[in-house]
Amino acid sequence: MQDFKQAIAAVPDYAEAQYWLAECYIKKKDWEEAKTQFQALVKTAPDSEFGLKAQNRLNDLKQMK
């Protein structure tokens, strides 16, 4: 997780790192932080491969609640 955070700190719009950081939060069952990370990714790169994946994961999170 720390590597993803460092990558994002160095390159704030690094979509792939944002996506995998959010996935790490899901693995830790930190749903709110995962949601926050996915939302940030969708906002910064909505049409990118990872932006689209993030939108799908947000939909998954909604169904989990």
mmCIF file as Biopython writes it, N, C-alpha, C and O atoms, coordinates in Angstrom:
data_model
#
loop_
_atom_site.group_PDB
_atom_site.id
_atom_site.type_symbol
_atom_site.label_atom_id
_atom_site.label_alt_id
_atom_site.label_comp_id
_atom_site.label_asym_id
_atom_site.label_entity_id
_atom_site.label_seq_id
_atom_site.pdbx_PDB_ins_code
_atom_site.Cartn_x
_atom_site.Cartn_y
_atom_site.Cartn_z
_atom_site.occupancy
_atom_site.B_iso_or_equiv
_atom_site.auth_seq_id
_atom_site.auth_asym_id
_atom_site.pdbx_PDB_model_num
ATOM 1   N N  . MET A ? 1  ? 0.821   -1.195 0.000   1.0 0.0 1  A 1 
ATOM 2   C CA . MET A ? 1  ? 0.000   0.000  0.000   1.0 0.0 1  A 1 
ATOM 3   C C  . MET A ? 1  ? 0.861   1.253  0.000   1.0 0.0 1  A 1 
ATOM 4   O O  . MET A ? 1  ? 0.558   2.234  -0.679  1.0 0.0 1  A 1 
ATOM 5   N N  . GLN A ? 2  ? 1.932   1.202  0.767   1.0 0.0 2  A 1 
ATOM 6   C CA . GLN A ? 2  ? 2.790   2.378  0.881   1.0 0.0 2  A 1 
ATOM 7   C C  . GLN A ? 2  ? 3.379   2.760  -0.473  1.0 0.0 2  A 1 
ATOM 8   O O  . GLN A ? 2  ? 3.505   3.944  -0.783  1.0 0.0 2  A 1 
ATOM 9   N N  . ASP A ? 3  ? 3.738   1.765  -1.278  1.0 0.0 3  A 1 
ATOM 10  C CA . ASP A ? 3  ? 4.291   2.055  -2.602  1.0 0.0 3  A 1 
ATOM 11  C C  . ASP A ? 3  ? 3.281   2.797  -3.470  1.0 0.0 3  A 1 
ATOM 12  O O  . ASP A ? 3  ? 3.645   3.728  -4.189  1.0 0.0 3  A 1 
ATOM 13  N N  . PHE A ? 4  ? 2.022   2.392  -3.407  1.0 0.0 4  A 1 
ATOM 14  C CA . PHE A ? 4  ? 0.989   3.078  -4.186  1.0 0.0 4  A 1 
ATOM 15  C C  . PHE A ? 4  ? 0.812   4.512  -3.695  1.0 0.0 4  A 1 
ATOM 16  O O  . PHE A ? 4  ? 0.668   5.431  -4.500  1.0 0.0 4  A 1 
ATOM 17  N N  . LYS A ? 5  ? 0.824   4.702  -2.388  1.0 0.0 5  A 1 
ATOM 18  C CA . LYS A ? 5  ? 0.690   6.051  -1.826  1.0 0.0 5  A 1 
ATOM 19  C C  . LYS A ? 5  ? 1.847   6.935  -2.261  1.0 0.0 5  A 1 
ATOM 20  O O  . LYS A ? 5  ? 1.647   8.105  -2.587  1.0 0.0 5  A 1 
ATOM 21  N N  . GLN A ? 6  ? 3.060   6.384  -2.268  1.0 0.0 6  A 1 
ATOM 22  C CA . GLN A ? 6  ? 4.226   7.156  -2.697  1.0 0.0 6  A 1 
ATOM 23  C C  . GLN A ? 6  ? 4.135   7.505  -4.180  1.0 0.0 6  A 1 
ATOM 24  O O  . GLN A ? 6  ? 4.470   8.619  -4.582  1.0 0.0 6  A 1 
ATOM 25  N N  . ALA A ? 7  ? 3.684   6.559  -4.983  1.0 0.0 7  A 1 
ATOM 26  C CA . ALA A ? 7  ? 3.539   6.815  -6.419  1.0 0.0 7  A 1 
ATOM 27  C C  . ALA A ? 7  ? 2.528   7.924  -6.670  1.0 0.0 7  A 1 
ATOM 28  O O  . ALA A ? 7  ? 2.746   8.789  -7.519  1.0 0.0 7  A 1 
ATOM 29  N N  . ILE A ? 8  ? 1.424   7.899  -5.933  1.0 0.0 8  A 1 
ATOM 30  C CA . ILE A ? 8  ? 0.385   8.923  -6.096  1.0 0.0 8  A 1 
ATOM 31  C C  . ILE A ? 8  ? 0.885   10.276 -5.603  1.0 0.0 8  A 1 
ATOM 32  O O  . ILE A ? 8  ? 0.555   11.309 -6.184  1.0 0.0 8  A 1 
ATOM 33  N N  . ALA A ? 9  ? 1.677   10.274 -4.536  1.0 0.0 9  A 1 
ATOM 34  C CA . ALA A ? 9  ? 2.243   11.532 -4.037  1.0 0.0 9  A 1 
ATOM 35  C C  . ALA A ? 9  ? 3.172   12.148 -5.081  1.0 0.0 9  A 1 
ATOM 36  O O  . ALA A ? 9  ? 3.214   13.369 -5.237  1.0 0.0 9  A 1 
ATOM 37  N N  . ALA A ? 10 ? 3.911   11.308 -5.790  1.0 0.0 10 A 1 
ATOM 38  C CA . ALA A ? 10 ? 4.835   11.795 -6.814  1.0 0.0 10 A 1 
ATOM 39  C C  . ALA A ? 10 ? 4.108   12.209 -8.091  1.0 0.0 10 A 1 
ATOM 40  O O  . ALA A ? 10 ? 4.475   13.192 -8.735  1.0 0.0 10 A 1 
ATOM 41  N N  . VAL A ? 11 ? 3.071   11.447 -8.449  1.0 0.0 11 A 1 
ATOM 42  C CA . VAL A ? 11 ? 2.301   11.706 -9.675  1.0 0.0 11 A 1 
ATOM 43  C C  . VAL A ? 11 ? 0.821   11.600 -9.308  1.0 0.0 11 A 1 
ATOM 44  O O  . VAL A ? 11 ? 0.235   10.522 -9.404  1.0 0.0 11 A 1 
ATOM 45  N N  . PRO A ? 12 ? 0.215   12.715 -8.885  1.0 0.0 12 A 1 
ATOM 46  C CA . PRO A ? 12 ? -1.160  12.669 -8.357  1.0 0.0 12 A 1 
ATOM 47  C C  . PRO A ? 12 ? -2.211  12.068 -9.294  1.0 0.0 12 A 1 
ATOM 48  O O  . PRO A ? 12 ? -3.219  11.547 -8.818  1.0 0.0 12 A 1 
ATOM 49  N N  . ASP A ? 13 ? -2.004  12.128 -10.596 1.0 0.0 13 A 1 
ATOM 50  C CA . ASP A ? 13 ? -3.007  11.576 -11.512 1.0 0.0 13 A 1 
ATOM 51  C C  . ASP A ? 13 ? -2.601  10.201 -12.056 1.0 0.0 13 A 1 
ATOM 52  O O  . ASP A ? 13 ? -3.007  9.822  -13.155 1.0 0.0 13 A 1 
ATOM 53  N N  . TYR A ? 14 ? -1.819  9.476  -11.302 1.0 0.0 14 A 1 
ATOM 54  C CA . TYR A ? 14 ? -1.376  8.124  -11.669 1.0 0.0 14 A 1 
ATOM 55  C C  . TYR A ? 14 ? -2.540  7.162  -11.435 1.0 0.0 14 A 1 
ATOM 56  O O  . TYR A ? 14 ? -2.706  6.614  -10.345 1.0 0.0 14 A 1 
ATOM 57  N N  . ALA A ? 15 ? -3.332  6.973  -12.474 1.0 0.0 15 A 1 
ATOM 58  C CA . ALA A ? 15 ? -4.596  6.237  -12.365 1.0 0.0 15 A 1 
ATOM 59  C C  . ALA A ? 15 ? -4.407  4.794  -11.914 1.0 0.0 15 A 1 
ATOM 60  O O  . ALA A ? 15 ? -5.172  4.299  -11.086 1.0 0.0 15 A 1 
ATOM 61  N N  . GLU A ? 16 ? -3.413  4.125  -12.441 1.0 0.0 16 A 1 
ATOM 62  C CA . GLU A ? 16 ? -3.222  2.721  -12.077 1.0 0.0 16 A 1 
ATOM 63  C C  . GLU A ? 16 ? -2.903  2.578  -10.587 1.0 0.0 16 A 1 
ATOM 64  O O  . GLU A ? 16 ? -3.419  1.679  -9.923  1.0 0.0 16 A 1 
ATOM 65  N N  . ALA A ? 17 ? -2.061  3.455  -10.070 1.0 0.0 17 A 1 
ATOM 66  C CA . ALA A ? 17 ? -1.726  3.401  -8.636  1.0 0.0 17 A 1 
ATOM 67  C C  . ALA A ? 17 ? -2.950  3.708  -7.785  1.0 0.0 17 A 1 
ATOM 68  O O  . ALA A ? 17 ? -3.158  3.079  -6.747  1.0 0.0 17 A 1 
ATOM 69  N N  . GLN A ? 18 ? -3.763  4.673  -8.216  1.0 0.0 18 A 1 
ATOM 70  C CA . GLN A ? 18 ? -4.985  4.992  -7.472  1.0 0.0 18 A 1 
ATOM 71  C C  . GLN A ? 18 ? -5.917  3.782  -7.424  1.0 0.0 18 A 1 
ATOM 72  O O  . GLN A ? 18 ? -6.500  3.473  -6.384  1.0 0.0 18 A 1 
ATOM 73  N N  . TYR A ? 19 ? -6.045  3.113  -8.550  1.0 0.0 19 A 1 
ATOM 74  C CA . TYR A ? 19 ? -6.933  1.953  -8.621  1.0 0.0 19 A 1 
ATOM 75  C C  . TYR A ? 19 ? -6.465  0.856  -7.669  1.0 0.0 19 A 1 
ATOM 76  O O  . TYR A ? 19 ? -7.257  0.324  -6.891  1.0 0.0 19 A 1 
ATOM 77  N N  . TRP A ? 20 ? -5.188  0.522  -7.732  1.0 0.0 20 A 1 
ATOM 78  C CA . TRP A ? 20 ? -4.691  -0.581 -6.906  1.0 0.0 20 A 1 
ATOM 79  C C  . TRP A ? 20 ? -4.652  -0.227 -5.430  1.0 0.0 20 A 1 
ATOM 80  O O  . TRP A ? 20 ? -4.784  -1.107 -4.580  1.0 0.0 20 A 1 
ATOM 81  N N  . LEU A ? 21 ? -4.474  1.049  -5.112  1.0 0.0 21 A 1 
ATOM 82  C CA . LEU A ? 21 ? -4.568  1.466  -3.711  1.0 0.0 21 A 1 
ATOM 83  C C  . LEU A ? 21 ? -5.986  1.222  -3.202  1.0 0.0 21 A 1 
ATOM 84  O O  . LEU A ? 21 ? -6.175  0.709  -2.099  1.0 0.0 21 A 1 
ATOM 85  N N  . ALA A ? 22 ? -6.971  1.587  -4.000  1.0 0.0 22 A 1 
ATOM 86  C CA . ALA A ? 22 ? -8.367  1.351  -3.613  1.0 0.0 22 A 1 
ATOM 87  C C  . ALA A ? 22 ? -8.638  -0.141 -3.440  1.0 0.0 22 A 1 
ATOM 88  O O  . ALA A ? 22 ? -9.347  -0.539 -2.515  1.0 0.0 22 A 1 
ATOM 89  N N  . GLU A ? 23 ? -8.083  -0.961 -4.317  1.0 0.0 23 A 1 
ATOM 90  C CA . GLU A ? 23 ? -8.253  -2.411 -4.186  1.0 0.0 23 A 1 
ATOM 91  C C  . GLU A ? 23 ? -7.625  -2.922 -2.882  1.0 0.0 23 A 1 
ATOM 92  O O  . GLU A ? 23 ? -8.153  -3.838 -2.252  1.0 0.0 23 A 1 
ATOM 93  N N  . CYS A ? 24 ? -6.507  -2.330 -2.489  1.0 0.0 24 A 1 
ATOM 94  C CA . CYS A ? 24 ? -5.887  -2.703 -1.202  1.0 0.0 24 A 1 
ATOM 95  C C  . CYS A ? 24 ? -6.836  -2.397 -0.052  1.0 0.0 24 A 1 
ATOM 96  O O  . CYS A ? 24 ? -6.961  -3.188 0.883   1.0 0.0 24 A 1 
ATOM 97  N N  . TYR A ? 25 ? -7.503  -1.248 -0.122  1.0 0.0 25 A 1 
ATOM 98  C CA . TYR A ? 25 ? -8.462  -0.903 0.928   1.0 0.0 25 A 1 
ATOM 99  C C  . TYR A ? 25 ? -9.629  -1.895 0.960   1.0 0.0 25 A 1 
ATOM 100 O O  . TYR A ? 25 ? -10.129 -2.229 2.035   1.0 0.0 25 A 1 
ATOM 101 N N  . ILE A ? 26 ? -10.057 -2.358 -0.195  1.0 0.0 26 A 1 
ATOM 102 C CA . ILE A ? 26 ? -11.120 -3.363 -0.225  1.0 0.0 26 A 1 
ATOM 103 C C  . ILE A ? 26 ? -10.638 -4.644 0.455   1.0 0.0 26 A 1 
ATOM 104 O O  . ILE A ? 26 ? -11.365 -5.258 1.235   1.0 0.0 26 A 1 
ATOM 105 N N  . LYS A ? 27 ? -9.430  -5.028 0.153   1.0 0.0 27 A 1 
ATOM 106 C CA . LYS A ? 27 ? -8.885  -6.246 0.765   1.0 0.0 27 A 1 
ATOM 107 C C  . LYS A ? 27 ? -8.847  -6.123 2.291   1.0 0.0 27 A 1 
ATOM 108 O O  . LYS A ? 27 ? -9.017  -7.109 3.009   1.0 0.0 27 A 1 
ATOM 109 N N  . LYS A ? 28 ? -8.619  -4.886 2.777   1.0 0.0 28 A 1 
ATOM 110 C CA . LYS A ? 28 ? -8.604  -4.642 4.228   1.0 0.0 28 A 1 
ATOM 111 C C  . LYS A ? 28 ? -10.010 -4.420 4.785   1.0 0.0 28 A 1 
ATOM 112 O O  . LYS A ? 28 ? -10.181 -4.212 5.986   1.0 0.0 28 A 1 
ATOM 113 N N  . LYS A ? 29 ? -11.011 -4.464 3.910   1.0 0.0 29 A 1 
ATOM 114 C CA . LYS A ? 29 ? -12.414 -4.219 4.277   1.0 0.0 29 A 1 
ATOM 115 C C  . LYS A ? 29 ? -12.647 -2.794 4.777   1.0 0.0 29 A 1 
ATOM 116 O O  . LYS A ? 29 ? -13.534 -2.544 5.593   1.0 0.0 29 A 1 
ATOM 117 N N  . ASP A ? 30 ? -11.835 -1.872 4.273   1.0 0.0 30 A 1 
ATOM 118 C CA . ASP A ? 30 ? -12.005 -0.450 4.573   1.0 0.0 30 A 1 
ATOM 119 C C  . ASP A ? 30 ? -12.793 0.148  3.408   1.0 0.0 30 A 1 
ATOM 120 O O  . ASP A ? 30 ? -12.246 0.819  2.533   1.0 0.0 30 A 1 
ATOM 121 N N  . TRP A ? 31 ? -14.104 -0.124 3.435   1.0 0.0 31 A 1 
ATOM 122 C CA . TRP A ? 31 ? -14.975 0.224  2.311   1.0 0.0 31 A 1 
ATOM 123 C C  . TRP A ? 31 ? -15.004 1.723  2.042   1.0 0.0 31 A 1 
ATOM 124 O O  . TRP A ? 31 ? -14.994 2.140  0.884   1.0 0.0 31 A 1 
ATOM 125 N N  . GLU A ? 32 ? -15.039 2.528  3.080   1.0 0.0 32 A 1 
ATOM 126 C CA . GLU A ? 32 ? -15.143 3.980  2.893   1.0 0.0 32 A 1 
ATOM 127 C C  . GLU A ? 32 ? -13.902 4.552  2.220   1.0 0.0 32 A 1 
ATOM 128 O O  . GLU A ? 32 ? -14.008 5.397  1.332   1.0 0.0 32 A 1 
ATOM 129 N N  . GLU A ? 33 ? -12.729 4.094  2.639   1.0 0.0 33 A 1 
ATOM 130 C CA . GLU A ? 33 ? -11.501 4.596  2.014   1.0 0.0 33 A 1 
ATOM 131 C C  . GLU A ? 33 ? -11.388 4.099  0.580   1.0 0.0 33 A 1 
ATOM 132 O O  . GLU A ? 33 ? -10.918 4.827  -0.295  1.0 0.0 33 A 1 
ATOM 133 N N  . ALA A ? 34 ? -11.814 2.870  0.334   1.0 0.0 34 A 1 
ATOM 134 C CA . ALA A ? 34 ? -11.830 2.358  -1.039  1.0 0.0 34 A 1 
ATOM 135 C C  . ALA A ? 34 ? -12.746 3.218  -1.900  1.0 0.0 34 A 1 
ATOM 136 O O  . ALA A ? 34 ? -12.390 3.596  -3.016  1.0 0.0 34 A 1 
ATOM 137 N N  . LYS A ? 35 ? -13.913 3.519  -1.380  1.0 0.0 35 A 1 
ATOM 138 C CA . LYS A ? 35 ? -14.872 4.360  -2.102  1.0 0.0 35 A 1 
ATOM 139 C C  . LYS A ? 35 ? -14.266 5.727  -2.401  1.0 0.0 35 A 1 
ATOM 140 O O  . LYS A ? 35 ? -14.396 6.237  -3.514  1.0 0.0 35 A 1 
ATOM 141 N N  . THR A ? 36 ? -13.612 6.310  -1.420  1.0 0.0 36 A 1 
ATOM 142 C CA . THR A ? 36 ? -12.979 7.621  -1.601  1.0 0.0 36 A 1 
ATOM 143 C C  . THR A ? 36 ? -11.935 7.573  -2.710  1.0 0.0 36 A 1 
ATOM 144 O O  . THR A ? 36 ? -11.877 8.465  -3.556  1.0 0.0 36 A 1 
ATOM 145 N N  . GLN A ? 37 ? -11.116 6.534  -2.702  1.0 0.0 37 A 1 
ATOM 146 C CA . GLN A ? 37 ? -10.069 6.406  -3.723  1.0 0.0 37 A 1 
ATOM 147 C C  . GLN A ? 37 ? -10.667 6.180  -5.110  1.0 0.0 37 A 1 
ATOM 148 O O  . GLN A ? 37 ? -10.225 6.793  -6.082  1.0 0.0 37 A 1 
ATOM 149 N N  . PHE A ? 38 ? -11.657 5.318  -5.206  1.0 0.0 38 A 1 
ATOM 150 C CA . PHE A ? 38 ? -12.297 5.085  -6.505  1.0 0.0 38 A 1 
ATOM 151 C C  . PHE A ? 38 ? -12.973 6.354  -7.018  1.0 0.0 38 A 1 
ATOM 152 O O  . PHE A ? 38 ? -12.888 6.656  -8.208  1.0 0.0 38 A 1 
ATOM 153 N N  . GLN A ? 39 ? -13.641 7.098  -6.144  1.0 0.0 39 A 1 
ATOM 154 C CA . GLN A ? 39 ? -14.299 8.337  -6.559  1.0 0.0 39 A 1 
ATOM 155 C C  . GLN A ? 39 ? -13.281 9.347  -7.065  1.0 0.0 39 A 1 
ATOM 156 O O  . GLN A ? 39 ? -13.525 10.028 -8.061  1.0 0.0 39 A 1 
ATOM 157 N N  . ALA A ? 40 ? -12.149 9.451  -6.393  1.0 0.0 40 A 1 
ATOM 158 C CA . ALA A ? 40 ? -11.101 10.375 -6.833  1.0 0.0 40 A 1 
ATOM 159 C C  . ALA A ? 40 ? -10.590 9.976  -8.211  1.0 0.0 40 A 1 
ATOM 160 O O  . ALA A ? 40 ? -10.338 10.834 -9.057  1.0 0.0 40 A 1 
ATOM 161 N N  . LEU A ? 41 ? -10.439 8.698  -8.430  1.0 0.0 41 A 1 
ATOM 162 C CA . LEU A ? 41 ? -9.966  8.210  -9.722  1.0 0.0 41 A 1 
ATOM 163 C C  . LEU A ? 41 ? -10.976 8.495  -10.822 1.0 0.0 41 A 1 
ATOM 164 O O  . LEU A ? 41 ? -10.602 8.941  -11.907 1.0 0.0 41 A 1 
ATOM 165 N N  . VAL A ? 42 ? -12.237 8.247  -10.557 1.0 0.0 42 A 1 
ATOM 166 C CA . VAL A ? 42 ? -13.283 8.520  -11.549 1.0 0.0 42 A 1 
ATOM 167 C C  . VAL A ? 42 ? -13.318 10.011 -11.884 1.0 0.0 42 A 1 
ATOM 168 O O  . VAL A ? 42 ? -13.574 10.390 -13.027 1.0 0.0 42 A 1 
ATOM 169 N N  . LYS A ? 43 ? -13.065 10.837 -10.896 1.0 0.0 43 A 1 
ATOM 170 C CA . LYS A ? 43 ? -13.076 12.289 -11.120 1.0 0.0 43 A 1 
ATOM 171 C C  . LYS A ? 43 ? -11.884 12.737 -11.968 1.0 0.0 43 A 1 
ATOM 172 O O  . LYS A ? 43 ? -12.038 13.586 -12.846 1.0 0.0 43 A 1 
ATOM 173 N N  . THR A ? 44 ? -10.696 12.174 -11.715 1.0 0.0 44 A 1 
ATOM 174 C CA . THR A ? 44 ? -9.499  12.634 -12.418 1.0 0.0 44 A 1 
ATOM 175 C C  . THR A ? 44 ? -9.282  11.960 -13.769 1.0 0.0 44 A 1 
ATOM 176 O O  . THR A ? 44 ? -8.676  12.554 -14.662 1.0 0.0 44 A 1 
ATOM 177 N N  . ALA A ? 45 ? -9.766  10.733 -13.933 1.0 0.0 45 A 1 
ATOM 178 C CA . ALA A ? 45 ? -9.531  10.012 -15.190 1.0 0.0 45 A 1 
ATOM 179 C C  . ALA A ? 45 ? -10.754 9.176  -15.563 1.0 0.0 45 A 1 
ATOM 180 O O  . ALA A ? 45 ? -10.662 7.951  -15.651 1.0 0.0 45 A 1 
ATOM 181 N N  . PRO A ? 46 ? -11.895 9.826  -15.783 1.0 0.0 46 A 1 
ATOM 182 C CA . PRO A ? 46 ? -13.151 9.087  -15.972 1.0 0.0 46 A 1 
ATOM 183 C C  . PRO A ? 46 ? -13.181 8.160  -17.181 1.0 0.0 46 A 1 
ATOM 184 O O  . PRO A ? 46 ? -13.849 7.126  -17.147 1.0 0.0 46 A 1 
ATOM 185 N N  . ASP A ? 47 ? -12.473 8.510  -18.240 1.0 0.0 47 A 1 
ATOM 186 C CA . ASP A ? 47 ? -12.545 7.717  -19.465 1.0 0.0 47 A 1 
ATOM 187 C C  . ASP A ? 47 ? -11.365 6.770  -19.644 1.0 0.0 47 A 1 
ATOM 188 O O  . ASP A ? 47 ? -11.274 6.061  -20.646 1.0 0.0 47 A 1 
ATOM 189 N N  . SER A ? 48 ? -10.471 6.762  -18.674 1.0 0.0 48 A 1 
ATOM 190 C CA . SER A ? 48 ? -9.322  5.864  -18.765 1.0 0.0 48 A 1 
ATOM 191 C C  . SER A ? 48 ? -9.746  4.438  -18.420 1.0 0.0 48 A 1 
ATOM 192 O O  . SER A ? 48 ? -10.827 4.215  -17.875 1.0 0.0 48 A 1 
ATOM 193 N N  . GLU A ? 49 ? -8.899  3.496  -18.737 1.0 0.0 49 A 1 
ATOM 194 C CA . GLU A ? 49 ? -9.176  2.092  -18.401 1.0 0.0 49 A 1 
ATOM 195 C C  . GLU A ? 49 ? -9.436  1.942  -16.904 1.0 0.0 49 A 1 
ATOM 196 O O  . GLU A ? 49 ? -10.378 1.264  -16.494 1.0 0.0 49 A 1 
ATOM 197 N N  . PHE A ? 50 ? -8.593  2.579  -16.094 1.0 0.0 50 A 1 
ATOM 198 C CA . PHE A ? 50 ? -8.739  2.432  -14.649 1.0 0.0 50 A 1 
ATOM 199 C C  . PHE A ? 50 ? -9.889  3.269  -14.105 1.0 0.0 50 A 1 
ATOM 200 O O  . PHE A ? 50 ? -10.479 2.914  -13.085 1.0 0.0 50 A 1 
ATOM 201 N N  . GLY A ? 51 ? -10.210 4.361  -14.762 1.0 0.0 51 A 1 
ATOM 202 C CA . GLY A ? 51 ? -11.377 5.139  -14.368 1.0 0.0 51 A 1 
ATOM 203 C C  . GLY A ? 51 ? -12.662 4.353  -14.567 1.0 0.0 51 A 1 
ATOM 204 O O  . GLY A ? 51 ? -13.563 4.392  -13.729 1.0 0.0 51 A 1 
ATOM 205 N N  . LEU A ? 52 ? -12.740 3.645  -15.674 1.0 0.0 52 A 1 
ATOM 206 C CA . LEU A ? 52 ? -13.919 2.816  -15.951 1.0 0.0 52 A 1 
ATOM 207 C C  . LEU A ? 52 ? -14.002 1.633  -14.989 1.0 0.0 52 A 1 
ATOM 208 O O  . LEU A ? 52 ? -15.084 1.274  -14.523 1.0 0.0 52 A 1 
ATOM 209 N N  . LYS A ? 53 ? -12.849 1.033  -14.700 1.0 0.0 53 A 1 
ATOM 210 C CA . LYS A ? 53 ? -12.827 -0.063 -13.723 1.0 0.0 53 A 1 
ATOM 211 C C  . LYS A ? 53 ? -13.253 0.447  -12.349 1.0 0.0 53 A 1 
ATOM 212 O O  . LYS A ? 53 ? -13.979 -0.230 -11.622 1.0 0.0 53 A 1 
ATOM 213 N N  . ALA A ? 54 ? -12.793 1.646  -12.005 1.0 0.0 54 A 1 
ATOM 214 C CA . ALA A ? 54 ? -13.146 2.230  -10.707 1.0 0.0 54 A 1 
ATOM 215 C C  . ALA A ? 54 ? -14.648 2.456  -10.612 1.0 0.0 54 A 1 
ATOM 216 O O  . ALA A ? 54 ? -15.246 2.217  -9.563  1.0 0.0 54 A 1 
ATOM 217 N N  . GLN A ? 55 ? -15.261 2.914  -11.701 1.0 0.0 55 A 1 
ATOM 218 C CA . GLN A ? 55 ? -16.710 3.114  -11.689 1.0 0.0 55 A 1 
ATOM 219 C C  . GLN A ? 55 ? -17.436 1.793  -11.453 1.0 0.0 55 A 1 
ATOM 220 O O  . GLN A ? 55 ? -18.412 1.739  -10.705 1.0 0.0 55 A 1 
ATOM 221 N N  . ASN A ? 56 ? -16.959 0.741  -12.087 1.0 0.0 56 A 1 
ATOM 222 C CA . ASN A ? 56 ? -17.558 -0.583 -11.868 1.0 0.0 56 A 1 
ATOM 223 C C  . ASN A ? 56 ? -17.404 -1.026 -10.418 1.0 0.0 56 A 1 
ATOM 224 O O  . ASN A ? 56 ? -18.328 -1.596 -9.838  1.0 0.0 56 A 1 
ATOM 225 N N  . ARG A ? 57 ? -16.249 -0.768 -9.842  1.0 0.0 57 A 1 
ATOM 226 C CA . ARG A ? 57 ? -16.011 -1.159 -8.449  1.0 0.0 57 A 1 
ATOM 227 C C  . ARG A ? 57 ? -16.881 -0.334 -7.499  1.0 0.0 57 A 1 
ATOM 228 O O  . ARG A ? 57 ? -17.328 -0.848 -6.474  1.0 0.0 57 A 1 
ATOM 229 N N  . LEU A ? 58 ? -17.123 0.928  -7.824  1.0 0.0 58 A 1 
ATOM 230 C CA . LEU A ? 58 ? -18.039 1.738  -7.010  1.0 0.0 58 A 1 
ATOM 231 C C  . LEU A ? 58 ? -19.434 1.125  -7.030  1.0 0.0 58 A 1 
ATOM 232 O O  . LEU A ? 58 ? -20.108 1.067  -6.001  1.0 0.0 58 A 1 
ATOM 233 N N  . ASN A ? 59 ? -19.858 0.673  -8.192  1.0 0.0 59 A 1 
ATOM 234 C CA . ASN A ? 59 ? -21.163 0.004  -8.291  1.0 0.0 59 A 1 
ATOM 235 C C  . ASN A ? 59 ? -21.177 -1.271 -7.453  1.0 0.0 59 A 1 
ATOM 236 O O  . ASN A ? 59 ? -22.174 -1.576 -6.799  1.0 0.0 59 A 1 
ATOM 237 N N  . ASP A ? 60 ? -20.075 -2.014 -7.474  1.0 0.0 60 A 1 
ATOM 238 C CA . ASP A ? 60 ? -19.969 -3.217 -6.645  1.0 0.0 60 A 1 
ATOM 239 C C  . ASP A ? 60 ? -20.094 -2.870 -5.167  1.0 0.0 60 A 1 
ATOM 240 O O  . ASP A ? 60 ? -20.781 -3.564 -4.417  1.0 0.0 60 A 1 
ATOM 241 N N  . LEU A ? 61 ? -19.429 -1.799 -4.750  1.0 0.0 61 A 1 
ATOM 242 C CA . LEU A ? 61 ? -19.470 -1.396 -3.337  1.0 0.0 61 A 1 
ATOM 243 C C  . LEU A ? 61 ? -20.887 -1.023 -2.912  1.0 0.0 61 A 1 
ATOM 244 O O  . LEU A ? 61 ? -21.297 -1.319 -1.790  1.0 0.0 61 A 1 
ATOM 245 N N  . LYS A ? 62 ? -21.631 -0.378 -3.798  1.0 0.0 62 A 1 
ATOM 246 C CA . LYS A ? 62 ? -23.014 -0.012 -3.474  1.0 0.0 62 A 1 
ATOM 247 C C  . LYS A ? 62 ? -23.852 -1.261 -3.213  1.0 0.0 62 A 1 
ATOM 248 O O  . LYS A ? 62 ? -24.703 -1.270 -2.323  1.0 0.0 62 A 1 
ATOM 249 N N  . GLN A ? 63 ? -23.612 -2.300 -3.982  1.0 0.0 63 A 1 
ATOM 250 C CA . GLN A ? 63 ? -24.369 -3.540 -3.832  1.0 0.0 63 A 1 
ATOM 251 C C  . GLN A ? 63 ? -23.975 -4.300 -2.574  1.0 0.0 63 A 1 
ATOM 252 O O  . GLN A ? 63 ? -24.759 -5.095 -2.057  1.0 0.0 63 A 1 
ATOM 253 N N  . MET A ? 64 ? -22.777 -4.064 -2.084  1.0 0.0 64 A 1 
ATOM 254 C CA . MET A ? 64 ? -22.294 -4.760 -0.891  1.0 0.0 64 A 1 
ATOM 255 C C  . MET A ? 64 ? -22.960 -4.246 0.377   1.0 0.0 64 A 1 
ATOM 256 O O  . MET A ? 64 ? -23.003 -4.944 1.389   1.0 0.0 64 A 1 
ATOM 257 N N  . LYS A ? 65 ? -23.474 -3.032 0.319   1.0 0.0 65 A 1 
ATOM 258 C CA . LYS A ? 65 ? -24.062 -2.427 1.519   1.0 0.0 65 A 1 
ATOM 259 C C  . LYS A ? 65 ? -25.475 -2.879 1.725   1.0 0.0 65 A 1 
ATOM 260 O O  . LYS A ? 65 ? -26.121 -2.467 2.688   1.0 0.0 65 A 1 
#
